[in-house]
Amino acid sequence: MLPGLSSILTAIAALAAVLGLILLAARFVRVRGVPRQGGGRLTVRDVLALDTGRRLHLVRCEGRDFLLLTGGSQDVFVGWLPERDPAT
């Protein structure tokens, strides 16, 4: 065997292992999703893809919901949603 060949093979094997772990983690995130932390004052409640570039976000801030339209040439604050009666 050549003198530096074993270190090259070790480096290639390590690179393949790291790439495999990255692909495995990406697949896990795609299947399971990333857990959201809802303890703050601002949370994203839902996202709806309108087309390939624009998304409508339902955001909650201090107990009130509002809509944001993102993508395209600029982002737009659509407006506050009316408060709902918790009993309904």
C-alpha positions in Angstrom: 0.0 0.0 0.0 1.2 3.6 -0.7 2.3 5.6 2.4 -0.4 8.3 2.3 -3.2 6.1 1.0 -4.5 4.9 4.3 -5.0 8.5 5.6 -6.8 9.5 2.4 -9.1 6.5 2.7 -9.8 7.4 6.4 -10.6 11.0 5.4 -13.0 9.8 2.6 -14.7 7.4 5.0 -15.1 10.1 7.6 -16.5 12.5 5.0 -19.0 9.8 3.8 -20.1 9.2 7.4 -20.7 12.9 8.1 -22.6 13.3 4.8 -24.7 10.3 5.7 -25.6 11.8 9.1 -26.5 15.1 7.5 -28.8 13.4 5.0 -30.4 11.3 7.8 -31.0 14.4 10.0 -32.5 16.3 7.0 -34.9 13.4 6.3 -35.9 13.2 10.0 -36.7 17.0 10.0 -38.7 16.6 6.8 -40.8 13.7 8.2 -41.2 14.9 11.8 -40.9 18.6 11.5 -39.1 21.0 13.9 -40.8 21.4 17.2 -42.1 24.9 17.8 -41.7 26.6 21.1 -44.9 28.5 22.0 -43.8 30.1 25.2 -43.0 33.5 23.8 -45.2 36.5 23.1 -45.0 36.0 19.3 -45.8 32.7 17.7 -46.5 31.5 14.1 -49.7 29.6 14.3 -50.0 28.5 10.6 -48.5 29.1 7.2 -50.3 28.7 3.9 -48.4 28.5 0.6 -50.4 30.6 -2.0 -48.0 29.9 -4.8 -44.3 29.2 -5.3 -43.1 32.5 -3.9 -45.9 33.8 -1.6 -47.0 32.6 1.8 -49.8 33.7 4.1 -48.8 33.6 7.8 -51.2 33.5 10.7 -49.3 35.0 13.7 -50.3 35.4 17.3 -49.0 38.3 19.3 -50.0 38.9 22.9 -53.3 37.0 22.5 -54.3 38.6 19.2 -54.0 37.0 15.7 -52.9 38.8 12.5 -52.1 37.9 8.9 -48.8 38.6 7.1 -48.4 38.0 3.3 -44.7 37.3 2.6 -42.8 36.9 -0.7 -43.1 38.6 -4.0 -41.8 42.2 -4.2 -42.6 43.1 -0.6 -44.1 41.7 2.6 -47.6 43.0 3.6 -49.3 43.3 6.9 -52.9 42.2 5.9 -54.5 43.1 9.2 -55.7 42.0 12.7 -58.3 39.3 12.9 -61.4 39.9 15.0 -61.1 38.4 18.5 -63.1 35.2 18.9 -65.3 34.3 21.8 -63.5 31.4 23.6 -66.9 29.7 24.3 -67.6 29.2 20.6 
